[in-house]
Amino acid sequence: MTIHIPFDNSYATLPPRFYTRQVAQPVTQPRLIAFNQALADELGIRADDPAELAAVFGGNAVPDGALPLAQVYAGHQFGGFSPQLGDGRALLLGEVLDTSGKRRDIQLKGSGQTPYSRMGDGRAWLGPVLREYLLSEAMHALHVPTTRALAAVLTGETVYREAPLPGAVLARVAASHIRVGTFQYFAARRDIDAVQALYEYTRARHFPQADSPAALLEAVIAAQAKLVAKWLSVGFIHGVMNTDNTTLSGETIDYGPAAYLDTYHPMTVYSSIDAHGRYAYDHQAHVIVWNMAQLATTLVPLMPDTDAAIAQFTEAVHAMPALIEAERLAAFRRKLGLGTEQAEDEALIADLLALMQAGQADFTNTFRALSHGNARDQFTDRAAYDAWHQRWQDRLTAEEGADARMLAANPAYIPRNHRVEEMIKAAVAGDMAPFERLMQVLSDPFTEQPGAEDLTRPPLTHEVVAQTFCGT
């Protein structure tokens, strides 16, 4: 085997109850359909044979140095606690130290059943694989912390969901796959030694400055506050903000029913499994606080004084909404070209969003049009917009560099839901051109690109995507 992946595995040194070691289930006819060469270069991966890449990232070959394992974790799913979840269709192939010295996981998704599959088939189909590949790389280009996509492999096998579908495997790269649910798994079993070991491992890997569980909690809270504010600033809706989908590293993970706002409404929900709007666009800032409370609960037993710990952790969690709001206001100030803070800014932002909601304005196009000074056509109540616009212009007199600031904060392109669905349908039919085009345009979302004007268009009535779905 000529492929070289510089593995340096550490999670496998944790006690065996943290995972199950196993190899992927082989597939019939692996074929590489996407490979992220730039990311591979960052990871120090050397390979030039597509067939060999397909064999490794499809699960048919174990490269030298890999230690494949399925991680175990628990999690609150839509508020209900599941005491055992885990990698039911994924394997951690191993870890590498990238060219900057940062430790990163390489994981296969869709690699077959594990002991945590809960009667699932352990496989993935092409649609969710390409969705996650596209959305995660788009998020990276939008400067939002996220897992990355390294490779996508067709398996040559059929996966059965509502219909027979082509199977696929995604190779995903993450700062780690440690989740709030990982801590919950051991805390629920009162396995304090394991919680302590996980705390020490997480601290060493992600937050070496955190010299106590309290400091770790505060560091994770700060990372999550920044992450969710960035989501809101680009109109992103995760769709399944369960605690098992909340990483300690502060990266976006799992793009099952994820989607982006078209017309702005704070209660927008796309996920087909979010029947009550728990993870609606505007609820995400509240849910992440709840998720951090669950993490705090797991860390209490590591503290010497339980009562004092509860009081300290409660204060930290209760302070989080203000952190998120500060990050959100900073992000939206940048979207309006504001580099300084004034008391009137909060109302200026809120009033703009209210106008957008009332007029069903497109979220991305409105802010991009503001960057170019031609947003009036985005609004149905032009008089109300004119009044707001004058307030904004008066505020901008105190600013310098507003135009450049706005163009750097307001993308021209996002992975619009209807375009993603079109891409998936084409790929299932054997046409990868729409995927490749979207990947190219979304790799530079802040620059207008000739010939890509159609990718800025909101969906027509018959193109609207009302629901998005998990791949399982």
LUMMARSE-242425 format. One record per residue: residue in three letters; x negated, y negated, z negated of N, C-alpha, C in turn. Coordinates in pm, whole numbers, plus 32768, in hexadecimal, padded with zeros to 4 digits. Layout:
ALAXYZXYZXYZ ...
END
This chain:
MET7FAB807880008000800080007FA87F848000 THR7FBF7F2C80627F6A7EB5806D7FA17E3D8021 ILE801F7E3E7FFB80577DCE7FB280107DBF7F2B HIS7FF57D427F067FB47D267E86800A7CC57E37 ILE80377CF07DC280817C9A7D6680337C9B7CE3 PRO80027C297CB57FAB7C267C3F7FF87C307BBB PHE802D7CA67BA180807CB87B2A80307CA27AA9 ASP80737C667A48803C7C5279C380B17C5C7962 ASN80D87CD5793E81577CEF78FB814D7CDD7864 SER81AF7C97782C81B07C80779C82327CAF7759 TYR82A47CA2779F83227CCB775F831F7D60773E ALA82D87DAD778F82CF7E3E777782817E6076FA THR823D7DFD76BD81F67E17764082517E0A75C7 LEU82CA7DD775DA832B7DD1756D835A7E5F754C PRO83967E7474D883C27EFB74B184217F387517 PRO84227FBB752384738000758A85087FE17583 ARG853C7FB7751185CC7F9D750985F47F1D7553 PHE85937ED4758985B07E5C75D585D57E7A7666 TYR85BD7EF4769385CD7F12772285CD7FA87738 THR85EC7FCD77B385DD805877E185828056785C ARG851A80A5785684C180AD78CB84FB810E7930 GLN84FF80E479AB852B813A7A18850780FA7A9D VAL850B81477B0684F281117B8B857780FB7BD1 ALA857380AF7C3C85EB80947C8A861881127CD2 GLN869A81157CF186CE81827D4186AD81677DD3 PRO866D81C37E19864781AC7EA586C0818F7EFD VAL86A881457F66871181267FC686ED8168804C THR8750817080A3874281BF811D86E481808183 GLN86FA80FF819E86B280C0820C8696802D81EB PRO863680118193861D7F86816D85E77F3481E2 ARG861F7EBA81EE85F17E60825885EC7DD28222 LEU85787D94822B85657D0C81F885AF7CA98251 ILE86077C58821486517BF48262862F7B668239 ALA85EC7B5581C685C07ACF819D85497AE0813F PHE84E77A8B814E84727A9080F8843F7A0280E4 ASN842A79DE806884017957804283687952803A GLN8328793780AB8297793C80B0825778D58054 ALA8291785C804D825777F47FF78259781F7F65 LEU82C8785C7F3A82CF788C7EB0826F79007E9B ALA8266795A7EFB820779C97EF1817979957EDF ASP8157792B7F2780D278F07F1880BD78BB7E8B GLU8124787B7E52811B78497DC8810178BB7D66 LEU813E792D7D838134799F7D2880B579F07D3E GLY806879CD7DA37FEF7A177DC080077A9C7E04 ILE807B7AAA7E45809D7B267E8B805D7B247F15 ARG80177B8F7F357FDC7B9C7FBA801B7C138000 ALA80597BF88071809A7C6280BF80B57C2E814A ASP80AB7C8581AD80C87C5B823581177CC38284 ASP81447D2B8240818E7D96828482207D91825A PRO827C7D6582B383097D5D828D83427DE1825C ALA83177E508294834A7ED28268831F7EF081D9 GLU82A57EC981B682757EDF812E82BD7E8480CC LEU82D27E0780F3831F7DAB80A083AD7DDF808A ALA83E97E1480F384707E4B80E784727EC28089 ALA840D7F17808F84077F8C803883F97F637FA6 VAL83A47EFF7F8B838E7ED37F0084087E8A7ECB PHE84397E277F1684A67DD47EE285307E107EFC GLY85357E7E7F4485AF7ECD7F4D85B77F3A7EE4 GLY85487F527EA185467FB47E338511803C7E58 ASN84DE804E7ED184AF80D27EFB841E80EF7ED7 ALA83D280887EB58345809B7E92832480477E18 VAL82D480807DBE82A980397D468219800A7D5D PRO82047F887D67817D7F587D8381217F6B7D0A ASP80A17F6D7D25803F7F7D7CB980507F0F7C51 GLY80507F397BD380597ED97B6580E57EBC7B35 ALA814B7EE57B8281D67ECD7B5881FB7F297AE5 LEU82527EF97A8D828B7F4A7A2083217F357A20 PRO836A7F707A7C83FA7F547A8884477F777A09 LEU84A27F1E79E284F47F36796C85757EE67975 ALA85DB7F1A7934865C7ED5792786667E9B789B GLN86817E1B7891868A7DD9781087167DEA77D5 VAL871C7DF67751879B7E00770C87BC7D7976CD TYR883B7D5576CC88687CDC768988FD7CE8766F ALA89347C89762789C37C82760C89F67BFF7647 GLY8A6B7BD1761C8A987B4F764A8B2B7B347633 HIS8B497AB676228BD47A8876248BFC7A6E76B5 GLN8C617AB476E38C927AA4776A8D1E7A677763 PHE8D2879E977908DA6799E77858DD9799E76F5 GLY8D7C799476978D9D7987760A8DA87A0975BE GLY8DB17A7A76028DBA7AFC75C08D317B3F75BA PHE8D0F7B7675478C897BAD75358C827C3D7566 SER8C1F7C5775BB8BFF7CDF75E88B7B7D0675A7 PRO8B7B7D66754D8B037D8374FF8A937DC5754D GLN8AB17DFF75C18A467E3376168A657E1976A9 LEU8A0F7DCD76E68A127DB87776898D7DEC77AB GLY893E7D9777E688BD7DC3781988B97DC278B0 ASP88447DE178E588307DE3797688767E5C79B1 GLY88F27E4979DC893E7EB97A1089257ED67AA2 ARG88E57E777AE788C47E8D7B7588427E467B97 ALA87EA7E3D7B34876D7DF47B4986FC7E377AFF LEU86837E1E7B2E860A7E4D7AED85A27DDF7AEF LEU85637DC97A7D84ED7D737A7884797DC27AB2 LEU844C7D9A7B2883DE7DE07B68835B7DC87B1D GLY834C7D4F7AEA82D67D2B7A9E82C57C957A9B GLU82577C687A62823A7BDA7A5581B47BBA7A98 VAL81A97B3E7AC4812A7B0D7AF9810B7A867AB9 LEU808D7A627AB7806479DA7A98804F79937B1D ASP809F792E7B38809878EE7BBB801A78987BC6 THR800B78557C367F90780B7C507F7C77967BF1 SER7FE6776C7BAB7FD877027B467FC8773B7ABA GLY7FC577C07AAE7FB577FF7A2C8037781979E3 LYS80A877FF7A24812B781379E5815878A479F7 ARG818778E0798C81B8796B79918243796E79CD ARG825A79CA7A2E82DA79D37A7183007A647A88 ASP83807A7F7A7783B97B047A8F83D57B177B24 ILE83C87B937B5183FD7BBB7BD384627C2A7BB9 GLN84DD7C137BDE854A7C707BC0858F7C9A7C41 LEU85B97D177C46860A7D487CB5869C7D4C7C88 LYS86F57D0F7CD787857D147CBC87C97D697D26 GLY88177DCB7CF988587E277D5588097EA67D68 SER87B17EC47D0787527F327D1487867FB77CE0 GLY88067FBD7CBB883F803D7C918868803E7BFF GLN88A280AD7BD688D780BA7B4E886880C17AE5 THR888B80907A6F8836809A79F9888F80CA7986 PRO885680E5791088AC810A789F890F809D7876 TYR88FE802378AC89557FB3788689BA7F9178F4 SER89CF7FEC79508A247FCD79C48AB97FCA79A3 ARG8AE2800379358B708002790B8BCB8030797D MET8BA980A179B78BF880E27A1F8BF280987AA5 GLY8B9C80327AB18B8A7FF07B328B2F80407B8C ASP8B2C80197C0B8ADA80657C6A8A4980397C6C GLY8A2B7FCA7C2889A17F9C7C22896F7F5A7CA1 ARG89C57F4E7D02899D7F187D8389D37E8A7D97 ALA899F7E487DFC89CF7DC57E2689F07DCB7EBA TRP8A4A7D737EE58A627D6D7F758A277CEC7FAD LEU8A217CE4802F89D67C7B80738A047BEF804D GLY8A877BDA803F8ABB7B5580258A817B137FA9 PRO8A8F7B517F338A567B157EBA89BF7B077EBE VAL897C7B627F0288EA7B587F0C88C37ADA7F59 LEU89037AC27FCB88E37A4B8019891479CC7FD4 ARG898679D57F8E89B779617F43895079387EDA GLU891E79977E8C88BD79747E24883B79457E61 TYR881079867ECC8795795B7F0F87A078C87F38 LEU880D78A87F7D882178217FB1883377BB7F42 LEU888D77D97EE288AB77777E7B883577607E1D SER87EC77C97DFB877C77B57DA0870E77637DE2 GLU86F4777C7E61868E772D7EA686BD769E7EBE ALA873F768C7ED6877576057EE3876975B97E5F MET878575FB7DF1877975BB7D6E86E975927D54 HIS868B75E77D7A85FE75C47D6985DD75467DB8 ALA860F753C7E3285F674C67E84863B744A7E4D LEU86A7745E7E0186EE73F07DC086AE73CA7D3A HIS8640740B7D1885F473EF7C9E864074167C20 VAL868E74807C2A86D774B77BB7869075387B8C PRO866C75477B0D862A75C37AE1867D763D7B04 THR863E769F7B41868977127B73862E778A7B87 THR866B78007B86862678757BBA861178607C4F ARG85B778AE7C88859778A07D1685B479227D60 ALA85B8791A7DE485CD798F7E38854C79AE7E81 LEU851E7A297E7484A27A537EB684BD7AA37F36 ALA851F7AFB7F3085397B507FA585C87B837FA1 ALA85FD7BA18017867E7BE58026866A7C5A8085 VAL86A07CCE805D868B7D4A80A987117D8C80C2 LEU872F7DAA813E87A27DFF815E877D7E8F813E THR87DB7EDB810587BC7F6280DA87DD7FCE8140 GLY88307FAB81A4885E8011820188CD806781C9 GLU890080418153896B808E811189E880388104 THR8A57807880E98AD6803480D88AF780278045 VAL8B237FB0801E8B517F967F968BE87F807F9D TYR8C2F7FB87F3E8CC17FAF7F418CF27F4D7ED6 ARG8D357EE57F038D7B7E887EAA8E0E7E8D7ED4 GLU8E457E1E7F038ECD7E267F398ECC7E6C7FC1 ALA8E567E727FFE8E467EB080818DB77EE2808B PRO8D997F3680EC8D0D7F6181018CB97EEA8130 LEU8C457ED780F18BF17E63810E8B5E7E8E8116 PRO8B0C7E44815F8A7F7E6781698A367E4E80E5 GLY89E87EAF80B9899D7EA2803D891E7E518050 ALA88F17E127FE388787DC27FE8883A7DB97F5D VAL87BD7D937F5887747D7E7EDB87327CF47EE2 LEU87397CAC7E7386F87C297E66867F7C367E0B ALA860F7BFE7E31859D7BF07DD785A17B637D9F ARG85B67B5B7D1B85C77ADA7CD8854D7ABD7C7F VAL85287A3E7C7A84B77A127C2884EC79B37BBD ALA84C179C87B4084F079767AD1847E795A7A71 ALA848978EB7A29842978D079BD842F79407957 SER84A47975794084B979F378F8854D7A137904 HIS85727A8B78D885FE7AB278D486307ABE7843 ILE85F17A7677E8861D7A74775D86987A1B7754 ARG87027A50771D87837A0C771887AF79F87688 VAL880F799F7674884E799775F088817A2175CA GLY88B97A68762C88ED7AEE761288837B5275E8 THR88057B3C760C879B7B9575DE878E7B8C7546 PHE878F7B127512878C7AFF7481880A7B377441 GLN887C7B25748388FA7B54744A88FD7BEC743C TYR88C07C31749B88C17CC3749888867CF77415 PHE88137CC173F187CF7CF37379880C7CB972FA ALA88397C3C72FF88797C00728A88F97C4A7266 ALA89457C7472CB89C27CBC72B289A97D42726D ARG89327D7A7283890D7DF9724388C07DE471C1 ARG88B37D67719A88687D42712187DA7D797125 ASP87A47D7B719D871B7DA771B286C27D2B71AB ILE86A87CFF713186607C83711C85D07C8C714C ASP85957D027141850D7D12717485087CF6720A ALA856E7D26725285727D0F72E3858A7C7A7301 VAL85E37C3972B685FA7BAA72CA85797B5C72B1 GLN85317B83724884B27B41722B844E7B55729D ALA84477BCF72CF83EA7BEC733D84107B9E73BB LEU84937B9473D484C27B4A744984A77AB5743A TYR84BD7A8073C2849D79F473A7840979D873C1 GLU83B27A2D738D83237A17739D82FA7A217430 TYR83357A80747783167A8F750583467A157554 THR83C179E9753A83FB7977758183AD78F87564 ARG838C78E674E7833D787174C182B8786F750D ALA827178E0750D81EF78E5755081FC78CF75E5 ARG82677902761F827578FA76B182A9787476E1 HIS830578377696834877BF76C7833277427673 PHE8329775075F1832576DB759A82B876EC7530 PRO823976F0755781CE770874F681C7769F7489 GLN8201762A74A1820075C1743C826975D773D0 ALA82C5763573E78333764E7388830076A77317 ASP82DD766A72A8829D76B5723C82FF76F071D7 SER838076F171F983E5772D71A38460774B71F7 PRO84B977A271C7853777B97210858677397224 ALA858176DE71C385C8765F71D1858F760D7245 ALA850B760D725084CB75C472BD84E976057344 LEU84EF768A7346851476CE73C285A076A873ED LEU85FE76A9738F8688768473AE868E75F773E6 GLU8648759A73A9864A751073D9860E75057464 ALA85A57553748185687550750585C67588756F VAL860C75F4754F866A762F75AE86DF75D075C4 ILE87117592755A877E75327566875674C075C3 ALA86DD748D75B386AF741F760886A8744A769A ALA867574C476B3866B74F5773C86F47509777B GLN8752753E772E87D875567762882474D47778 ALA880E74717724884F73EF7737882473B277BB LYS87A373B977DA87717383785887A873D278CE LEU87AC745678BF87DB74AA792D886B748C7951 VAL88C3748A78EF89527476790C896A73E97942 ALA892073877911892E72FF7948890772FD79DC LYS88A073487A00887973517A8D88E673967AE0 TRP892474007AA78993743F7AEE89FF73D87B0E LEU8A25738C7AA88A91732C7ABA8A6C72C37B22 SER89ED729E7B2789C472337B8289C8725C7C15 VAL89C572DE7C3089CF730C7CBB8A5473527CD8 GLY8AB1734E7C788B3573877C8F8B38741E7C89 PHE8ADD745A7C3F8AD174EB7C398B2B75257BCC ILE8B6B75957BEC8BBF75DE7B8C8B8A766D7B85 HIS8B5976947B118B1C77197B048B8377887B15 GLY8BF1777C7AD08C5C77DF7AE28C61784D7A7B VAL8BEC78767A468BE978DF79DE8B8078BB7976 MET8B9A7854792A8B3A782678C58B42787A7846 ASN8B4378FC78568B40795677E38AB9794D779F THR8AB1797A77228A31797176DC89C979CE771A ASP89F57A37775F89947A8D77A489627A4E7824 ASN899E79DD784E896E799378C2892F790E789A THR89057903781C88C4788B77EA883678AF77C2 THR87D67880780E874B78A577F5870C784C778A LEU86AF788377408665783476DE860677D27723 SER85DC77F3779B857D779F77E485BB771D7816 GLY863F77187821868276A27856868E76A278ED GLU868C7719792A86A0772579BA8730774F79D8 THR876477217A4A87E277547A7E87CE77E47AA8 ILE8829783C7A7E881E78CA7AA288A779007AC5 ASP88AB79597B26892579A17B51898679457B9A TYR898C79587C1D89DB79027C758A54794A7CAE GLY8A8F79A77C618B0279F27C928B6E799B7CCD PRO8BC5795E7C7A8C2E79087CB18C0978747CAE ALA8B8A78547CA98B5E77C87CA48B8B777D7D21 ALA8BA176FA7D118BD076A97D828BB476167D64 TYR8BC775C37DCB8BB375337DBF8C3674EC7DDA LEU8C49747B7D958CBE74287DAC8CC573F97E3D ASP8D3C73FD7E758D5873B07EEE8D9B732F7EBC THR8E1F73297EBE8E6072B47E838E4A72B67DEC TYR8E3872417DB48E1872387D268E9572467CD0 HIS8E9272A57C758EF472AF7C0A8EAD72F27B96 PRO8EB272B87B1E8E6472EE7AAE8E8E73797A82 MET8F0773A37AA38F3574267A788F2D748E7AE7 THR8EDC74767B4B8ED074D37BBB8E9975597B8B VAL8EDA75C47BBA8EAF764E7BA08EB276977C25 TYR8E4A76E37C418E4977387CB98E4B77CC7C95 SER8E0C77F17C288DFB787D7C068E8178C57BF8 SER8E8F79337C408F0B79807C3E8F2679C07BB6 ILE8EBD79D27B668ECF7A147AE48EDE79AF7A72 ASP8ED9792D7A918EE978C77A2A8F7A78967A2C ALA8FD278EC79FD906178D37A0A9090785979BC HIS904C7837794F907A77CB78F99020774F78FE GLY8FC4774C795D8F7076D5796D8F0A76C07900 ARG8EE1772C78BE8E7E771F78528DFD76DD7886 TYR8DD676FE79008D5876CD79368D6C766879A6 ALA8DD9761B799F8DF175B079FF8D7C754E7A00 TYR8D7275017A6A8D0374A27A798CED745179FB ASP8D54741179C98D4573B679588D3B73FF78D2 HIS8D58748078CF8D4F74CD78538CC275007838 GLN8C6C74FB789D8BE97539788E8B9774FA781E ALA8BA77477780B8B5F743377A18B8E745E7717 HIS8C0B748B770D8C3E74BB768C8C17754D7676 VAL8C1D759C76DF8C01762B76D38B70764376AB ILE8B1475F576E18A88760D76C18A6E75F3762D VAL8AB8759775F18AAB758075608ADA75FC7514 TRP8B487634753F8B7C76AF75018B167720750E ASN8AD9772B75848A757793759989FC7780753E MET89D577047529896476EA74CF89887709743E ALA8A0776F9741B8A32772173948A2377B77381 GLN8A3C780373EC8A2B789473E3899778B873D3 LEU893F7871741888B078877407888678657379 ALA88B777F67346889477CD72BE88BA78387259 THR892E7874726D895D78DC721088FA7950720A THR88BF7973727B886379E5727D87E079C57235 LEU87BD7945722D873D791E71F287437907715C VAL87BB78F9712687C978DE7097877F7944703F PRO878A79C8705D87477A29700486AF7A1D7003 LEU867579D5706185E379C5706285B479557005 MET861279096FD085F078976F7B85EE78C16EE8 PRO859778856E97858B78B06E0B8603788C6DB4 ASP864978216DD686BB77F26D87873477EC6DE4 THR8792784C6DD3880378566E2D885977D96E2D ASP887B77A66DB988D2772F6DB1889076B66DF3 ALA881076A46DD787C976336E1287C076436EA9 ALA87AC76C06ED887A376D96F67882676BA6FAC ILE889576E66F6F891876CB6FAB892F76366FB7 ALA890C75EB6F4F891E755A6F5388C6751B6FBE GLN884875486FC687EB751070288815753170B7 PHE883C75AE70CD886475D8715388E77595717D THR89427586711E89C07543713D89A874B47169 GLU894E74717124892C73E7714988F173E271D6 ALA8899744171F6885B7443727A88C3745A72E7 VAL891F74B872D1898674D6733589E674607343 HIS8A0B742472D18A6873B372D78A2A7339731A ALA89A67332731D896472C17360895972D673F6 MET8976734F74248960736E74B189BB73207511 PRO8A3C730C74F48A8E72BF75548A5472367573 ALA8A1B71F4750F89DF717175288964717D7582 LEU891771EA757088A3720175C888D072157658 ILE89367266766B8968728076F2899B72007732 GLU89E771B276E48A1F7137771B89B170D57740 ALA894970CE76EF88DA7074770F889670A07791 GLU8882712477A188467157781C88A271417894 ARG89257153787F8985714078ED898770AE7919 LEU898C705378B9898E6FC578DC890E6F9C7923 ALA889C6FD378F7881E6FB4793A88206FE479CB ALA8857705C79E0885E70937A6888BB70407AC0 PHE892D70187A8B898B6FCC7ADB895D6F3B7AED ARG89116F067A8D88D46E847AA588796E8A7B20 ARG88286EF27B2787D06F007B9C88216F0A7C1C LYS88946F4F7C1588E86F5E7C8C89216ED77CB9 LEU892A6E787C5C895A6DF27C7C88E66D8F7C8C GLY886B6DC27C8A87F86D6C7CA187C96D217C27 LEU87FB6D447BB387DB6CFA7B3A87636D387AF3 GLY86FC6CE87ADE86856D197A9A867A6CEA7A0C THR86D76C9479E286DB6C63795987616C87791B GLU876D6C76789B87E76C977853882C6C187822 GLN88AE6C11783B89006BA5780389816BE077CF ALA89BD6B9E77708A346BD2772E8AA76BE87790 GLU8AAD6B9977F98B1D6BA278588B146C1B78B4 ASP8AA16C6078B48A8B6CCA79168AED6D3E7906 GLU8B0B6D63788B8B656DD478748BEC6DBC78B3 ALA8C226D4578A28CA46D2378DD8C9A6D1B7975 LEU8C2A6CE879A78C176CDD7A388C1B6D687A78 ILE8BD76DC77A3B8BD56E517A6E8C5E6E917A61 ALA8C9C6E8379EC8D1E6EC179D48D876E8A7A33 ASP8D846E097A4C8DE86DCD7AA58DD66DFB7B35 LEU8D5A6E0B7B608D426E407BE68D7A6ECE7BF2 LEU8D5D6F237B918D8E6FAD7B968E276FB17B93 ALA8E646F567B488EF66F507B448F2E6F2A7BCE LEU8EEE6ECB7C118F186EA67C988F086F1B7CF9 MET8E996F627CEB8E816FD67D418EEB70417D2A GLN8F0C705A7CAC8F7370BE7C8E8FFA70947CC7 ALA902070177CB290A26FE87CE090AD6FF17D79 GLY903E6FD77DBE90426FD87E50901170577E8F GLN8FF470BD7E3C8FC2713D7E6D8F47712A7EC7 ALA8EED70D67E988E7370BA7EE48E1371307EDA ASP8DC871457F438D6371AF7F448CEF71857EEB PHE8CC871DC7E8E8C6371BA7E2A8BDD71987E6B THR8BA871F37EBA8B2371E17EF48B22716E7F57 ASN8B8471697FAF8B85710280178B9A70767FDF THR8BE7706B7F728BFD6FE77F378B7B6FAE7F01 PHE8B316FFD7EB68AB56FCA7E7D8A4C6FB27EEA ARG8A4970077F5089EA6FEE7FBD8A106F6F8008 ALA8A916F58801B8ABE6EDF805F8A9D6E62800C LEU8AA96E6D7F898A7F6DFD7F3489EC6DDD7F4B SER899C6E457F60890D6E317F7888F46DE27FF7 HIS894F6DEF805989406DAA80D989956D2A80E0 GLY89E16D0F80768A326C9680748AB06C9A80C6 ASN8AE26D1380E48B5B6D1C81388BC06D7F80FD ALA8BDA6D71807B8C316DD280388CC46DAC803B ARG8CE86D3A806C8D736D0C80638DD46D6D80A5 ASP8DA96DAA81138E036E04815B8E1E6E85810F GLN8DD66E9F80A38DEC6F1880558E656F0A7FF8 PHE8E9B6E907FED8F036E757F8A8F886E517FCD THR8FF36E827F9290786E607FC590A76DD97F91 ASP90826DB67F1690A66D347EDD90306CD67EF2 ARG902E6C967F658FBA6C457F8A8FAD6BCA7F2F ALA901D6B917F0690176B1A7EAF8FD86B3E7E28 ALA90006BB07DF18FC66BDA7D718F306BF57D81 TYR8F0C6C327DF28E7D6C4B7E0A8E326BC77E17 ASP8E6A6B667E5F8E276AE57E718E0B6AA37DEB ALA8E6B6AAC7D908E586A707D0B8DE76AB77CC1 TRP8DE76B3C7CC98D7B6B867C888CF56B667CC8 HIS8CF46B607D4E8C796B477D988C3A6AC27D70 GLN8C8D6A5D7D588C5769DC7D2E8C1569E77CA6 ARG8C546A307C4A8C176A457BC78B906A8A7BD5 TRP8B8B6AED7C2D8B0F6B387C438AA26ADE7C7D GLN8AC86A8D7CE08A656A347D1C8A3169CE7CB7 ASP8A89699D7C628A5D69417BF989F969867B9C ARG8A136A047B7F89B86A4F7B2689326A667B6A LEU89326A7C7BEE88B76A9A7C36885A6A227C41 THR888B69AA7C27883469347C3187C1693B7BCE ALA87D0698B7B65876669987B0187056A097B20 GLU87186A497B9486C96AC17BB4866B6AAA7C2A GLU85FE6AF67C2B85A46AFC7C9D85976B8D7CC9 GLY85886BA27D4B85766C2A7D7F85F36C7E7D7D ALA86686C407D7B86E56C8A7D7086FB6CE57DE8 ASP86DD6CB57E6186F86D047ED986A96D877ED8 ALA86296D7F7EBC85D56DF77EB886016E557E4A ARG86286E1B7DD886556E6D7D6786D26EBC7D8C MET872E6E7C7DD387AB6EBE7DF887956F2B7E60 LEU87426F0E7EC3872A6F717F2C86E36FEC7EF4 ALA86996FDA7E878654704C7E4986AF70977DE8 ALA8722705D7DC5877B709D7D6487F970D57DA2 ASN881A70A77E1C889970CE7E5B887D711D7EDA PRO888D71A17ED6886F71F27F4D88D071D77FBE ALA889D71E7803788F571E480AD8937726B80C2 TYR88F472D680938924735E80AE892973AE802D ILE899373F9801E89A1745F7FB589D374DF7FF9 PRO89CB75517FB68A0575CB7FF08A9E75C67FE4 ARG8ADD758580428B6F7578803C8BB076028043 ASN8C1876107FF48C5476957FE18C8276D38064 HIS8CBF768280BB8CF276BD81388C8076E58195 ARG8C11769D818E8B9E76C381E08B5D774381AB VAL8B5B775281288B2577CD80ED8B7A78458117 GLU8BFD783481138C5578A2813B8C4578C281D0 GLU8C37785C82238C1F787482B28B9D78C082C6 MET8B387899827B8AB678DB82868ABF796E8261 ILE8B08798D81F68B167A1881CA8B5F7A6A8233 LYS8BCD7A3482698C187A7E82D08BC17A9A8349 ALA8B727A3783708B1B7A4B83E38AB27AB683C6 ALA8A787AB3834E8A107B13832B8A477BA18326 VAL8ABE7BB182F18AFD7C3582EE8B117C6A837C ALA8B297C0E83D98B3A7C3684668AB57C4584AE GLY8A477C2E846689C37C4284A1897E7BC584D3 ASP89BB7B5084BB89837AD284EC89477A858476 MET88C27A7F846E887F7A3B8400886079A88420 ALA888379788498886178EF84BF889F78868462 PRO891F789184388955782D83DB890B78298356 PHE88E4789D8323889678A282A78811785982BA GLU87CD78778326874A783B833E875577A58353 ARG87C07779839487D376E983A887ED76A38322 LEU884576DC82D2886176A1824F87E3769C81FA MET8796770781FB871A770981AD86BE769881D8 GLN86B2768182598658761A828B8688758F8260 VAL870875718273873B74ED8252873974D481BD LEU87627537816E876B752680DE86E37524809A SER867B754680E185F5753D80A685C774AC8099 ASP860B745080DC85E973C180D6866B737180CC PRO86B3737E805C873D734C8056874972B5804D PHE86DD726E803086E771DD801E86C4718F809D THR86A571D78109867F7197818786E471B781F3 GLU871B714D82348775716682A4872971AB8316 GLN87667214834B8723726483B0877572648431 PRO8738724084A08781723C852187C072C48540 GLY883D72C085698883733A858E88C57381851A ALA88B7734C84A188F3738E842C896A734183F4 GLU899F72E484428A0E729184128A8772E483EA ASP8A9D735484308B1273A684118B0A73E38386 LEU8A9273EF834F8A83742B82CB8AA473CA825B THR8ABD734D827E8AEA72EC82198B8272E18216 ARG8BC4731D82768C56730E82808C9F73608217 PRO8CFB732281CD8D4E736F81708DA573D381BD PRO8DD87437817A8E29749A81C08EAC746081F2 LEU8ED6748D82688F5C747082968FBE74C48242 THR903D74A5824F90A174E881FB909675808205 HIS908475B4827D90807645828E8FF976818267 GLU8F96762B82498F11765B82238EFA7658818C VAL8F57761E81428F42760D80B28F2F7694806F VAL8EC776A0801E8EAF77177FCE8EEA76FF7F44 ALA8F5777427F278F9C772C7EA88F6377817E38 GLN8F2877F47E5B8EF2784E7DF68E6D78887E25 THR8E16789C7DC38D9978E47DDC8D98795F7D80 PHE8D4879C27DA48D537A457D648CCD7A7A7D37 CYS8CCE7AC77CCA8C597B117C9F8C407B857D01 GLY8BC27BA97D118BA17C157D6C8BC07CA07D37 THR8BE07CA87CB48BFD7D2B7C7A8C927D4A7C7B 
END
